[in-house]
């Protein structure tokens, strides 16, 4: 057997349809009224301080990045370029030496005699009494 609903419950359902739907903003405003004013103001000030802190952190990080990058370009890049140029010159000198003196002379440093030979000692004049 089916249960028959009383008339009073059907009229309650129809009454719920008469309300207009709330949008999100209206619901949030209604929810804020549940909390005391002191709590709402503390939450608002915490949110504002968070936003302010994030803005200051972002600004500081931009400034710090600018200072570090420009300092690197001005102070370090010239040193890197000079080092690279010195290495290129050294490689060019070794290549010229290898072409002129042969493949065994490429690693010889200036002032050193190749082959492990030592130069003869200069003649020392002895004083006679």
N, CA, C and O atoms as a Tinker XYZ file with bonds, in Angstrom:
   516  protein
     1  N      0.816000   -1.181000    0.000000    73     2
     2  CA     0.000000    0.000000    0.000000    64     1     3
     3  C      0.866000    1.253000    0.000000    63     2     4     5
     4  O      1.946000    1.289000    0.590000    81     3
     5  N      0.366000    2.263000   -0.669000    73     3     6
     6  CA     1.080000    3.528000   -0.722000    64     5     7
     7  C      0.687000    4.400000    0.450000    63     6     8     9
     8  O     -0.460000    4.449000    0.894000    81     7
     9  N      1.734000    5.095000    0.929000    73     7    10
    10  CA     1.456000    6.028000    2.022000    64     9    11
    11  C      1.046000    7.364000    1.424000    63    10    12    13
    12  O      1.702000    7.878000    0.518000    81    11
    13  N     -0.002000    7.900000    1.917000    73    11    14
    14  CA    -0.515000    9.168000    1.413000    64    13    15
    15  C      0.071000   10.271000    2.273000    63    14    16    17
    16  O      0.045000   10.200000    3.501000    81    15
    17  N      0.611000   11.311000    1.602000    73    15    18
    18  CA     1.218000   12.414000    2.328000    64    17    19
    19  C      0.122000   13.367000    2.767000    63    18    20    21
    20  O     -0.833000   13.625000    2.034000    81    19
    21  N      0.272000   13.869000    3.940000    73    19    22
    22  CA    -0.725000   14.848000    4.386000    64    21    23
    23  C     -0.578000   16.157000    3.624000    63    22    24    25
    24  O      0.490000   16.454000    3.088000    81    23
    25  N     -1.624000   16.917000    3.580000    73    23    26
    26  CA    -1.667000   18.174000    2.843000    64    25    27
    27  C     -0.668000   19.195000    3.374000    63    26    28    29
    28  O     -0.156000   20.007000    2.603000    81    27
    29  N     -0.386000   19.173000    4.646000    73    27    30
    30  CA     0.505000   20.182000    5.232000    64    29    31
    31  C      1.936000   20.009000    4.701000    63    30    32    33
    32  O      2.631000   21.007000    4.511000    81    31
    33  N      2.393000   18.783000    4.458000    73    31    34
    34  CA     3.755000   18.581000    3.969000    64    33    35
    35  C      3.872000   19.014000    2.506000    63    34    36    37
    36  O      4.935000   19.489000    2.107000    81    35
    37  N      2.840000   18.873000    1.706000    73    35    38
    38  CA     2.874000   19.321000    0.318000    64    37    39
    39  C      2.933000   20.843000    0.233000    63    38    40    41
    40  O      3.598000   21.385000   -0.649000    81    39
    41  N      2.265000   21.519000    1.114000    73    39    42
    42  CA     2.265000   22.983000    1.082000    64    41    43
    43  C      3.621000   23.526000    1.525000    63    42    44    45
    44  O      4.036000   24.590000    1.065000    81    43
    45  N      4.320000   22.810000    2.415000    73    43    46
    46  CA     5.659000   23.237000    2.840000    64    45    47
    47  C      6.646000   23.150000    1.684000    63    46    48    49
    48  O      7.518000   24.009000    1.553000    81    47
    49  N      6.522000   22.131000    0.850000    73    47    50
    50  CA     7.410000   21.979000   -0.298000    64    49    51
    51  C      7.184000   23.106000   -1.286000    63    50    52    53
    52  O      8.142000   23.634000   -1.852000    81    51
    53  N      5.948000   23.479000   -1.501000    73    51    54
    54  CA     5.639000   24.562000   -2.419000    64    53    55
    55  C      6.159000   25.902000   -1.898000    63    54    56    57
    56  O      6.543000   26.762000   -2.690000    81    55
    57  N      6.176000   26.088000   -0.590000    73    55    58
    58  CA     6.657000   27.339000   -0.012000    64    57    59
    59  C      8.165000   27.500000   -0.242000    63    58    60    61
    60  O      8.645000   28.624000   -0.395000    81    59
    61  N      8.911000   26.402000   -0.268000    73    59    62
    62  CA    10.363000   26.474000   -0.487000    64    61    63
    63  C     10.687000   26.947000   -1.899000    63    62    64    65
    64  O     11.745000   27.540000   -2.110000    81    63
    65  N      9.832000   26.711000   -2.849000    73    63    66
    66  CA    10.074000   27.120000   -4.224000    64    65    67
    67  C      9.896000   28.620000   -4.420000    63    66    68    69
    68  O     10.357000   29.167000   -5.422000    81    67
    69  N      9.242000   29.287000   -3.489000    73    67    70
    70  CA     8.983000   30.723000   -3.624000    64    69    71
    71  C     10.223000   31.573000   -3.365000    63    70    72    73
    72  O     10.258000   32.734000   -3.775000    81    71
    73  N     11.245000   31.028000   -2.696000    73    71    74
    74  CA    12.453000   31.800000   -2.393000    64    73    75
    75  C     13.314000   31.935000   -3.640000    63    74    76    77
    76  O     13.431000   31.005000   -4.438000    81    75
    77  N     13.913000   33.108000   -3.791000    73    75    78
    78  CA    14.826000   33.327000   -4.909000    64    77    79
    79  C     16.187000   32.715000   -4.558000    63    78    80    81
    80  O     16.595000   32.666000   -3.398000    81    79
    81  N     16.855000   32.260000   -5.587000    73    79    82
    82  CA    18.189000   31.707000   -5.367000    64    81    83
    83  C     19.157000   32.838000   -5.034000    63    82    84    85
    84  O     19.089000   33.927000   -5.605000    81    83
    85  N     20.063000   32.552000   -4.090000    73    83    86
    86  CA    21.074000   33.532000   -3.714000    64    85    87
    87  C     22.310000   33.322000   -4.566000    63    86    88    89
    88  O     22.633000   32.195000   -4.943000    81    87
    89  N     22.997000   34.404000   -4.867000    73    87    90
    90  CA    24.276000   34.236000   -5.551000    64    89    91
    91  C     25.378000   34.070000   -4.498000    63    90    92    93
    92  O     25.108000   34.152000   -3.299000    81    91
    93  N     26.585000   33.843000   -4.930000    73    91    94
    94  CA    27.691000   33.545000   -4.021000    64    93    95
    95  C     27.985000   34.727000   -3.100000    63    94    96    97
    96  O     28.271000   34.543000   -1.917000    81    95
    97  N     27.914000   35.920000   -3.639000    73    95    98
    98  CA    28.202000   37.108000   -2.839000    64    97    99
    99  C     27.210000   37.247000   -1.689000    63    98   100   101
   100  O     27.604000   37.532000   -0.558000    81    99
   101  N     25.940000   37.049000   -1.969000    73    99   102
   102  CA    24.920000   37.158000   -0.931000    64   101   103
   103  C     25.095000   36.087000    0.132000    63   102   104   105
   104  O     24.860000   36.340000    1.314000    81   103
   105  N     25.502000   34.903000   -0.276000    73   103   106
   106  CA    25.720000   33.826000    0.703000    64   105   107
   107  C     26.893000   34.153000    1.608000    63   106   108   109
   108  O     26.827000   33.942000    2.820000    81   107
   109  N     27.990000   34.677000    1.012000    73   107   110
   110  CA    29.155000   35.016000    1.828000    64   109   111
   111  C     28.855000   36.146000    2.798000    63   110   112   113
   112  O     29.317000   36.122000    3.939000    81   111
   113  N     28.094000   37.126000    2.362000    73   111   114
   114  CA    27.710000   38.216000    3.257000    64   113   115
   115  C     26.864000   37.669000    4.398000    63   114   116   117
   116  O     27.029000   38.074000    5.549000    81   115
   117  N     25.964000   36.757000    4.084000    73   115   118
   118  CA    25.141000   36.138000    5.125000    64   117   119
   119  C     25.980000   35.320000    6.108000    63   118   120   121
   120  O     25.691000   35.298000    7.304000    81   119
   121  N     27.003000   34.658000    5.610000    73   119   122
   122  CA    27.861000   33.872000    6.504000    64   121   123
   123  C     28.704000   34.762000    7.402000    63   122   124   125
   124  O     29.001000   34.381000    8.534000    81   123
   125  N     29.094000   35.930000    6.928000    73   123   126
   126  CA    29.917000   36.806000    7.770000    64   125   127
   127  C     29.139000   37.309000    8.975000    63   126   128   129
   128  O     29.727000   37.620000   10.011000    81   127
   129  N     27.850000   37.386000    8.846000    73   127   130
   130  CA    27.047000   37.854000    9.971000    64   129   131
   131  C     27.016000   36.839000   11.110000    63   130   132   133
   132  O     26.592000   37.167000   12.218000    81   131
   133  N     27.458000   35.615000   10.851000    73   131   134
   134  CA    27.492000   34.593000   11.902000    64   133   135
   135  C     28.632000   34.836000   12.882000    63   134   136   137
   136  O     28.557000   34.408000   14.034000    81   135
   137  N     29.690000   35.518000   12.440000    73   135   138
   138  CA    30.869000   35.712000   13.273000    64   137   139
   139  C     30.836000   37.083000   13.913000    63   138   140   141
   140  O     30.266000   38.022000   13.358000    81   139
   141  N     31.453000   37.199000   15.097000    73   139   142
   142  CA    31.469000   38.509000   15.764000    64   141   143
   143  C     32.336000   39.514000   14.985000    63   142   144   145
   144  O     33.214000   39.128000   14.214000    81   143
   145  N     32.073000   40.776000   15.200000    73   143   146
   146  CA    32.773000   41.849000   14.485000    64   145   147
   147  C     34.280000   41.798000   14.759000    63   146   148   149
   148  O     35.076000   42.041000   13.853000    81   147
   149  N     34.667000   41.493000   15.959000    73   147   150
   150  CA    36.094000   41.440000   16.317000    64   149   151
   151  C     36.818000   40.366000   15.493000    63   150   152   153
   152  O     37.926000   40.596000   15.008000    81   151
   153  N     36.202000   39.218000   15.339000    73   151   154
   154  CA    36.798000   38.136000   14.558000    64   153   155
   155  C     36.889000   38.514000   13.079000    63   154   156   157
   156  O     37.887000   38.228000   12.418000    81   155
   157  N     35.841000   39.158000   12.569000    73   155   158
   158  CA    35.843000   39.564000   11.160000    64   157   159
   159  C     36.917000   40.611000   10.894000    63   158   160   161
   160  O     37.602000   40.552000    9.873000    81   159
   161  N     37.069000   41.569000   11.808000    73   159   162
   162  CA    38.086000   42.609000   11.602000    64   161   163
   163  C     39.495000   42.022000   11.718000    63   162   164   165
   164  O     40.395000   42.441000   10.991000    81   163
   165  N     39.699000   41.059000   12.622000    73   163   166
   166  CA    41.016000   40.418000   12.743000    64   165   167
   167  C     41.338000   39.617000   11.489000    63   166   168   169
   168  O     42.477000   39.630000   11.024000    81   167
   169  N     40.360000   38.927000   10.945000    73   167   170
   170  CA    40.571000   38.161000    9.719000    64   169   171
   171  C     40.873000   39.092000    8.552000    63   170   172   173
   172  O     41.749000   38.802000    7.737000    81   171
   173  N     40.161000   40.200000    8.468000    73   171   174
   174  CA    40.391000   41.168000    7.401000    64   173   175
   175  C     41.791000   41.768000    7.493000    63   174   176   177
   176  O     42.481000   41.893000    6.481000    81   175
   177  N     42.214000   42.140000    8.705000    73   175   178
   178  CA    43.546000   42.733000    8.841000    64   177   179
   179  C     44.634000   41.695000    8.550000    63   178   180   181
   180  O     45.671000   42.049000    7.988000    81   179
   181  N     44.429000   40.426000    8.916000    73   179   182
   182  CA    45.406000   39.378000    8.606000    64   181   183
   183  C     45.520000   39.176000    7.095000    63   182   184   185
   184  O     46.620000   39.003000    6.571000    81   183
   185  N     44.390000   39.198000    6.402000    73   183   186
   186  CA    44.411000   39.044000    4.948000    64   185   187
   187  C     45.094000   40.239000    4.286000    63   186   188   189
   188  O     45.863000   40.059000    3.343000    81   187
   189  N     44.828000   41.446000    4.761000    73   187   190
   190  CA    45.475000   42.637000    4.199000    64   189   191
   191  C     46.975000   42.623000    4.438000    63   190   192   193
   192  O     47.750000   42.987000    3.553000    81   191
   193  N     47.392000   42.203000    5.641000    73   191   194
   194  CA    48.828000   42.120000    5.931000    64   193   195
   195  C     49.498000   41.048000    5.076000    63   194   196   197
   196  O     50.647000   41.220000    4.667000    81   195
   197  N     48.816000   39.963000    4.802000    73   195   198
   198  CA    49.378000   38.926000    3.937000    64   197   199
   199  C     49.591000   39.455000    2.528000    63   198   200   201
   200  O     50.637000   39.220000    1.922000    81   199
   201  N     48.607000   40.164000    2.012000    73   199   202
   202  CA    48.731000   40.726000    0.666000    64   201   203
   203  C     49.855000   41.758000    0.630000    63   202   204   205
   204  O     50.642000   41.781000   -0.317000    81   203
   205  N     49.937000   42.604000    1.641000    73   203   206
   206  CA    50.999000   43.604000    1.701000    64   205   207
   207  C     52.368000   42.935000    1.782000    63   206   208   209
   208  O     53.309000   43.359000    1.111000    81   207
   209  N     52.480000   41.894000    2.599000    73   207   210
   210  CA    53.745000   41.175000    2.715000    64   209   211
   211  C     54.157000   40.523000    1.404000    63   210   212   213
   212  O     55.332000   40.555000    1.037000    81   211
   213  N     53.211000   39.940000    0.705000    73   211   214
   214  CA    53.512000   39.332000   -0.592000    64   213   215
   215  C     53.960000   40.379000   -1.604000    63   214   216   217
   216  O     54.885000   40.133000   -2.378000    81   215
   217  N     53.320000   41.536000   -1.607000    73   215   218
   218  CA    53.714000   42.597000   -2.529000    64   217   219
   219  C     55.134000   43.075000   -2.230000    63   218   220   221
   220  O     55.928000   43.284000   -3.147000    81   219
   221  N     55.454000   43.251000   -0.937000    73   219   222
   222  CA    56.793000   43.705000   -0.568000    64   221   223
   223  C     57.844000   42.647000   -0.893000    63   222   224   225
   224  O     58.940000   42.980000   -1.342000    81   223
   225  N     57.518000   41.382000   -0.670000    73   223   226
   226  CA    58.448000   40.302000   -1.001000    64   225   227
   227  C     58.698000   40.245000   -2.497000    63   226   228   229
   228  O     59.837000   40.068000   -2.930000    81   227
   229  N     57.663000   40.392000   -3.277000    73   227   230
   230  CA    57.801000   40.392000   -4.730000    64   229   231
   231  C     58.668000   41.559000   -5.187000    63   230   232   233
   232  O     59.551000   41.387000   -6.027000    81   231
   233  N     58.420000   42.740000   -4.640000    73   231   234
   234  CA    59.197000   43.918000   -5.011000    64   233   235
   235  C     60.661000   43.750000   -4.625000    63   234   236   237
   236  O     61.552000   44.087000   -5.404000    81   235
   237  N     60.914000   43.228000   -3.421000    73   235   238
   238  CA    62.291000   43.009000   -2.979000    64   237   239
   239  C     62.996000   41.989000   -3.857000    63   238   240   241
   240  O     64.154000   42.188000   -4.223000    81   239
   241  N     62.318000   40.899000   -4.202000    73   239   242
   242  CA    62.950000   39.875000   -5.032000    64   241   243
   243  C     63.260000   40.407000   -6.424000    63   242   244   245
   244  O     64.284000   40.045000   -7.004000    81   243
   245  N     62.407000   41.251000   -6.969000    73   243   246
   246  CA    62.695000   41.867000   -8.273000    64   245   247
   247  C     63.926000   42.754000   -8.180000    63   246   248   249
   248  O     64.800000   42.696000   -9.045000    81   247
   249  N     64.001000   43.569000   -7.141000    73   247   250
   250  CA    65.152000   44.463000   -6.979000    64   249   251
   251  C     66.434000   43.671000   -6.764000    63   250   252   253
   252  O     67.469000   43.990000   -7.348000    81   251
   253  N     66.369000   42.644000   -5.931000    73   251   254
   254  CA    67.561000   41.835000   -5.661000    64   253   255
   255  C     68.024000   41.111000   -6.920000    63   254   256   257
   256  O     69.225000   41.031000   -7.178000    81   255
   257  N     67.101000   40.591000   -7.694000    73   255   258
   258  CA    67.464000   39.914000   -8.938000    64   257   259
   259  C     68.109000   40.892000   -9.910000    63   258   260   261
   260  O     69.081000   40.539000  -10.578000    81   259
   261  N     67.595000   42.102000  -10.003000    73   259   262
   262  CA    68.166000   43.112000  -10.886000    64   261   263
   263  C     69.595000   43.457000  -10.445000    63   262   264   265
   264  O     70.502000   43.529000  -11.273000    81   263
   265  N     69.788000   43.668000   -9.149000    73   263   266
   266  CA    71.120000   44.021000   -8.635000    64   265   267
   267  C     72.106000   42.891000   -8.876000    63   266   268   269
   268  O     73.230000   43.135000   -9.315000    81   267
   269  N     71.703000   41.660000   -8.597000    73   267   270
   270  CA    72.617000   40.524000   -8.786000    64   269   271
   271  C     72.964000   40.317000  -10.257000    63   270   272   273
   272  O     74.123000   40.067000  -10.589000    81   271
   273  N     71.982000   40.417000  -11.133000    73   271   274
   274  CA    72.259000   40.160000  -12.552000    64   273   275
   275  C     73.131000   41.259000  -13.148000    63   274   276   277
   276  O     74.061000   40.957000  -13.896000    81   275
   277  N     72.860000   42.514000  -12.841000    73   275   278
   278  CA    73.692000   43.584000  -13.391000    64   277   279
   279  C     75.093000   43.552000  -12.792000    63   278   280   281
   280  O     76.061000   43.834000  -13.498000    81   279
   281  N     75.227000   43.220000  -11.524000    73   279   282
   282  CA    76.549000   43.104000  -10.913000    64   281   283
   283  C     77.339000   41.980000  -11.564000    63   282   284   285
   284  O     78.535000   42.130000  -11.812000    81   283
   285  N     76.693000   40.867000  -11.842000    73   283   286
   286  CA    77.371000   39.759000  -12.509000    64   285   287
   287  C     77.862000   40.180000  -13.883000    63   286   288   289
   288  O     78.989000   39.873000  -14.269000    81   287
   289  N     77.018000   40.878000  -14.613000    73   287   290
   290  CA    77.393000   41.299000  -15.970000    64   289   291
   291  C     78.555000   42.284000  -15.925000    63   290   292   293
   292  O     79.481000   42.184000  -16.730000    81   291
   293  N     78.519000   43.224000  -15.000000    73   291   294
   294  CA    79.548000   44.262000  -14.949000    64   293   295
   295  C     80.855000   43.742000  -14.339000    63   294   296   297
   296  O     81.935000   44.110000  -14.801000    81   295
   297  N     80.771000   42.903000  -13.320000    73   295   298
   298  CA    81.977000   42.495000  -12.603000    64   297   299
   299  C     82.575000   41.175000  -13.070000    63   298   300   301
   300  O     83.799000   41.047000  -13.092000    81   299
   301  N     81.780000   40.205000  -13.438000    73   299   302
   302  CA    82.280000   38.860000  -13.720000    64   301   303
   303  C     82.482000   38.614000  -15.209000    63   302   304   305
   304  O     83.459000   37.973000  -15.598000    81   303
   305  N     81.596000   39.100000  -16.030000    73   303   306
   306  CA    81.703000   38.814000  -17.466000    64   305   307
   307  C     83.018000   39.297000  -18.080000    63   306   308   309
   308  O     83.596000   38.558000  -18.877000    81   307
   309  N     83.526000   40.490000  -17.759000    73   307   310
   310  CA    84.823000   40.879000  -18.322000    64   309   311
   311  C     85.950000   39.923000  -17.940000    63   310   312   313
   312  O     86.824000   39.639000  -18.760000    81   311
   313  N     85.938000   39.432000  -16.722000    73   311   314
   314  CA    86.962000   38.476000  -16.289000    64   313   315
   315  C     86.846000   37.187000  -17.096000    63   314   316   317
   316  O     87.854000   36.620000  -17.518000    81   315
   317  N     85.625000   36.729000  -17.309000    73   315   318
   318  CA    85.431000   35.521000  -18.104000    64   317   319
   319  C     85.908000   35.712000  -19.536000    63   318   320   321
   320  O     86.527000   34.815000  -20.108000    81   319
   321  N     85.625000   36.869000  -20.117000    73   319   322
   322  CA    86.069000   37.139000  -21.487000    64   321   323
   323  C     87.593000   37.176000  -21.576000    63   322   324   325
   324  O     88.174000   36.612000  -22.504000    81   323
   325  N     88.239000   37.832000  -20.623000    73   323   326
   326  CA    89.704000   37.914000  -20.633000    64   325   327
   327  C     90.333000   36.540000  -20.449000    63   326   328   329
   328  O     91.334000   36.229000  -21.095000    81   327
   329  N     89.771000   35.727000  -19.593000    73   327   330
   330  CA    90.284000   34.372000  -19.383000    64   329   331
   331  C     90.159000   33.559000  -20.662000    63   330   332   333
   332  O     91.081000   32.837000  -21.040000    81   331
   333  N     89.032000   33.677000  -21.314000    73   331   334
   334  CA    88.822000   32.950000  -22.567000    64   333   335
   335  C     89.792000   33.418000  -23.646000    63   334   336   337
   336  O     90.318000   32.607000  -24.409000    81   335
   337  N     90.028000   34.727000  -23.710000    73   335   338
   338  CA    90.975000   35.247000  -24.697000    64   337   339
   339  C     92.388000   34.749000  -24.413000    63   338   340   341
   340  O     93.117000   34.408000  -25.344000    81   339
   341  N     92.787000   34.702000  -23.145000    73   339   342
   342  CA    94.122000   34.213000  -22.789000    64   341   343
   343  C     94.266000   32.740000  -23.153000    63   342   344   345
   344  O     95.317000   32.323000  -23.640000    81   343
   345  N     93.230000   31.954000  -22.925000    73   343   346
   346  CA    93.282000   30.534000  -23.287000    64   345   347
   347  C     93.361000   30.360000  -24.802000    63   346   348   349
   348  O     94.071000   29.481000  -25.290000    81   347
   349  N     92.638000   31.189000  -25.542000    73   347   350
   350  CA    92.697000   31.105000  -26.999000    64   349   351
   351  C     94.095000   31.470000  -27.504000    63   350   352   353
   352  O     94.620000   30.817000  -28.405000    81   351
   353  N     94.698000   32.513000  -26.924000    73   351   354
   354  CA    96.049000   32.905000  -27.317000    64   353   355
   355  C     97.044000   31.789000  -27.031000    63   354   356   357
   356  O     97.909000   31.494000  -27.855000    81   355
   357  N     96.918000   31.166000  -25.856000    73   355   358
   358  CA    97.804000   30.062000  -25.480000    64   357   359
   359  C     97.641000   28.893000  -26.449000    63   358   360   361
   360  O     98.636000   28.289000  -26.848000    81   359
   361  N     96.426000   28.566000  -26.830000    73   359   362
   362  CA    96.182000   27.476000  -27.775000    64   361   363
   363  C     96.760000   27.820000  -29.142000    63   362   364   365
   364  O     97.294000   26.950000  -29.830000    81   363
   365  N     96.655000   29.085000  -29.537000    73   363   366
   366  CA    97.205000   29.504000  -30.820000    64   365   367
   367  C     98.733000   29.416000  -30.817000    63   366   368   369
   368  O     99.331000   28.995000  -31.807000    81   367
   369  N     99.358000   29.807000  -29.723000    73   367   370
   370  CA   100.822000   29.704000  -29.614000    64   369   371
   371  C    101.265000   28.250000  -29.680000    63   370   372   373
   372  O    102.244000   27.939000  -30.358000    81   371
   373  N    100.574000   27.360000  -28.997000    73   371   374
   374  CA   100.917000   25.933000  -29.036000    64   373   375
   375  C    100.738000   25.368000  -30.444000    63   374   376   377
   376  O    101.540000   24.555000  -30.903000    81   375
   377  N     99.690000   25.802000  -31.113000    73   375   378
   378  CA    99.461000   25.319000  -32.484000    64   377   379
   379  C    100.574000   25.800000  -33.417000    63   378   380   381
   380  O    101.031000   25.029000  -34.260000    81   379
   381  N    101.016000   27.035000  -33.290000    73   379   382
   382  CA   102.106000   27.545000  -34.109000    64   381   383
   383  C    103.403000   26.790000  -33.817000    63   382   384   385
   384  O    104.155000   26.455000  -34.732000    81   383
   385  N    103.656000   26.529000  -32.540000    73   383   386
   386  CA   104.850000   25.785000  -32.154000    64   385   387
   387  C    104.829000   24.377000  -32.750000    63   386   388   389
   388  O    105.846000   23.868000  -33.221000    81   387
   389  N    103.654000   23.768000  -32.717000    73   387   390
   390  CA   103.533000   22.413000  -33.254000    64   389   391
   391  C    103.780000   22.412000  -34.761000    63   390   392   393
   392  O    104.405000   21.492000  -35.288000    81   391
   393  N    103.296000   23.431000  -35.447000    73   391   394
   394  CA   103.504000   23.517000  -36.893000    64   393   395
   395  C    104.990000   23.741000  -37.199000    63   394   396   397
   396  O    105.531000   23.110000  -38.106000    81   395
   397  N    105.643000   24.618000  -36.465000    73   395   398
   398  CA   107.044000   24.956000  -36.735000    64   397   399
   399  C    108.029000   23.897000  -36.264000    63   398   400   401
   400  O    108.972000   23.571000  -36.985000    81   399
   401  N    107.828000   23.354000  -35.064000    73   399   402
   402  CA   108.827000   22.469000  -34.460000    64   401   403
   403  C    108.455000   20.989000  -34.511000    63   402   404   405
   404  O    109.289000   20.142000  -34.190000    81   403
   405  N    107.274000   20.671000  -34.890000    73   403   406
   406  CA   106.866000   19.276000  -34.965000    64   405   407
   407  C    105.886000   18.920000  -33.862000    63   406   408   409
   408  O    105.617000   19.723000  -32.969000    81   407
   409  N    105.347000   17.688000  -33.935000    73   407   410
   410  CA   104.309000   17.292000  -32.983000    64   409   411
   411  C    104.808000   17.153000  -31.547000    63   410   412   413
   412  O    104.006000   17.294000  -30.623000    81   411
   413  N    106.097000   16.883000  -31.315000    73   411   414
   414  CA   106.602000   16.712000  -29.945000    64   413   415
   415  C    106.824000   18.045000  -29.249000    63   414   416   417
   416  O    106.991000   18.059000  -28.030000    81   415
   417  N    106.835000   19.144000  -29.949000    73   415   418
   418  CA   107.148000   20.440000  -29.361000    64   417   419
   419  C    105.908000   21.207000  -28.922000    63   418   420   421
   420  O    106.026000   22.327000  -28.426000    81   419
   421  N    104.747000   20.641000  -29.088000    73   419   422
   422  CA   103.523000   21.385000  -28.768000    64   421   423
   423  C    103.386000   21.651000  -27.283000    63   422   424   425
   424  O    102.883000   22.707000  -26.901000    81   423
   425  N    103.813000   20.736000  -26.434000    73   423   426
   426  CA   103.629000   20.909000  -24.993000    64   425   427
   427  C    104.813000   21.548000  -24.307000    63   426   428   429
   428  O    104.824000   21.620000  -23.078000    81   427
   429  N    105.812000   22.017000  -25.037000    73   427   430
   430  CA   107.007000   22.586000  -24.443000    64   429   431
   431  C    106.715000   23.992000  -23.963000    63   430   432   433
   432  O    106.129000   24.805000  -24.677000    81   431
   433  N    107.130000   24.258000  -22.753000    73   431   434
   434  CA   106.960000   25.602000  -22.222000    64   433   435
   435  C    108.186000   26.430000  -22.581000    63   434   436   437
   436  O    109.276000   25.878000  -22.734000    81   435
   437  N    108.032000   27.713000  -22.716000    73   435   438
   438  CA   109.159000   28.556000  -23.110000    64   437   439
   439  C    110.269000   28.525000  -22.061000    63   438   440   441
   440  O    109.991000   28.539000  -20.862000    81   439
   441  N    111.516000   28.483000  -22.504000    73   439   442
   442  CA   112.663000   28.490000  -21.604000    64   441   443
   443  C    113.121000   27.118000  -21.184000    63   442   444   445
   444  O    114.132000   27.006000  -20.491000    81   443
   445  N    112.420000   26.063000  -21.574000    73   443   446
   446  CA   112.785000   24.704000  -21.211000    64   445   447
   447  C    113.254000   23.999000  -22.477000    63   446   448   449
   448  O    112.621000   24.110000  -23.527000    81   447
   449  N    114.349000   23.284000  -22.376000    73   447   450
   450  CA   114.898000   22.578000  -23.531000    64   449   451
   451  C    114.164000   21.256000  -23.668000    63   450   452   453
   452  O    114.027000   20.523000  -22.689000    81   451
   453  N    113.681000   20.933000  -24.888000    73   451   454
   454  CA   112.945000   19.684000  -25.060000    64   453   455
   455  C    113.868000   18.476000  -24.955000    63   454   456   457
   456  O    115.080000   18.582000  -25.143000    81   455
   457  N    113.279000   17.339000  -24.655000    73   455   458
   458  CA   114.023000   16.081000  -24.613000    64   457   459
   459  C    114.649000   15.804000  -23.265000    63   458   460   461
   460  O    115.334000   14.790000  -23.131000    81   459
   461  N    114.467000   16.610000  -22.292000    73   459   462
   462  CA   114.999000   16.363000  -20.964000    64   461   463
   463  C    116.488000   16.642000  -20.843000    63   462   464   465
   464  O    117.086000   16.274000  -19.832000    81   463
   465  N    117.101000   17.263000  -21.810000    73   463   466
   466  CA   118.529000   17.567000  -21.767000    64   465   467
   467  C    118.741000   18.840000  -20.974000    63   466   468   469
   468  O    117.933000   19.766000  -21.037000    81   467
   469  N    119.803000   18.879000  -20.249000    73   467   470
   470  CA   120.129000   20.094000  -19.514000    64   469   471
   471  C    121.199000   20.845000  -20.287000    63   470   472   473
   472  O    122.047000   20.226000  -20.931000    81   471
   473  N    121.174000   22.134000  -20.234000    73   471   474
   474  CA   122.181000   22.901000  -20.961000    64   473   475
   475  C    123.554000   22.745000  -20.299000    63   474   476   477
   476  O    123.632000   22.465000  -19.103000    81   475
   477  N    124.611000   22.919000  -21.046000    73   475   478
   478  CA   125.944000   22.810000  -20.459000    64   477   479
   479  C    126.190000   23.961000  -19.496000    63   478   480   481
   480  O    125.683000   25.068000  -19.679000    81   479
   481  N    126.969000   23.680000  -18.478000    73   479   482
   482  CA   127.291000   24.700000  -17.491000    64   481   483
   483  C    128.274000   25.697000  -18.103000    63   482   484   485
   484  O    129.172000   25.306000  -18.849000    81   483
   485  N    128.112000   26.945000  -17.798000    73   483   486
   486  CA   129.051000   27.936000  -18.317000    64   485   487
   487  C    130.423000   27.751000  -17.668000    63   486   488   489
   488  O    130.529000   27.287000  -16.533000    81   487
   489  N    131.436000   28.111000  -18.383000    73   487   490
   490  CA   132.800000   27.962000  -17.882000    64   489   491
   491  C    133.030000   28.981000  -16.786000    63   490   492   493
   492  O    132.740000   30.169000  -16.927000    81   491
   493  N    133.560000   28.472000  -15.697000    73   491   494
   494  CA   133.793000   29.344000  -14.558000    64   493   495
   495  C    135.305000   29.631000  -14.507000    63   494   496   497
   496  O    136.108000   28.698000  -14.508000    81   495
   497  N    135.676000   30.843000  -14.465000    73   495   498
   498  CA   137.084000   31.211000  -14.391000    64   497   499
   499  C    137.545000   31.036000  -12.967000    63   498   500   501
   500  O    136.927000   31.535000  -12.027000    81   499
   501  N    138.647000   30.314000  -12.821000    73   499   502
   502  CA   139.171000   30.103000  -11.481000    64   501   503
   503  C    140.277000   31.117000  -11.226000    63   502   504   505
   504  O    141.121000   31.376000  -12.085000    81   503
   505  N    140.252000   31.649000  -10.099000    73   503   506
   506  CA   141.260000   32.639000   -9.736000    64   505   507
   507  C    142.521000   31.894000   -9.249000    63   506   508   509
   508  O    142.434000   30.992000   -8.416000    81   507
   509  N    143.674000   32.280000   -9.777000    73   507   510
   510  CA   144.922000   31.651000   -9.340000    64   509   511
   511  C    145.584000   32.550000   -8.313000    63   510   512   513
   512  O    145.573000   33.774000   -8.438000    81   511
   513  N    146.172000   31.916000   -7.278000    73   511   514
   514  CA   146.793000   32.750000   -6.221000    64   513   515
   515  C    148.121000   33.278000   -6.567000    63   514   516
   516  O    148.733000   33.984000   -5.766000    81   515
